[in-house]
Amino acid sequence: MRTITLFAILVVIMMGVFYGVIFATGGEKADMNGKIIGICHANPHDENNTQNSILVEGKVAGNSEPHNISVKVNNATVILQENGKKRVNASFSNIKTGTNVAVIFTGPFMDSYPPQTTAKQIVISS
């Protein structure tokens, strides 16, 4: 009986590790894949420019035409860098013009040109 209980506990732990790895390595699909064509750094001295943002040119999921979208990057945005098959934590300073990114959006789109939204997650690739 003790062996069965220990085996059941081991199976539950292994399932938790397996699902944790899937969750941490990007189980959620990107809303947009593209290239950064512009970066706007927050200016603490300008009340109209208090958030970092990037301008991304690429394809939005479900649409075959390329678009430009202004993406706000706030403190809740998770920024990751692909390092081989692994993803490691990164920061806004790792984002450079010309870098390929996959972006998951959060919140509504502002009806402007270009459209504006906020990033939940940014994954930096090559």
Secondary structure by P-SEA (a helix, b strand, c coil): caaaaaaaaaaaaaaaaaaaaaaaaccccccbbbbbcbbbbbbcccccccbbbbbbbcccccccbbbbbbbbbcccbbbbbbcccbbbbbccccccccccbbbbbcccccccccbbbbbcbbbbcc
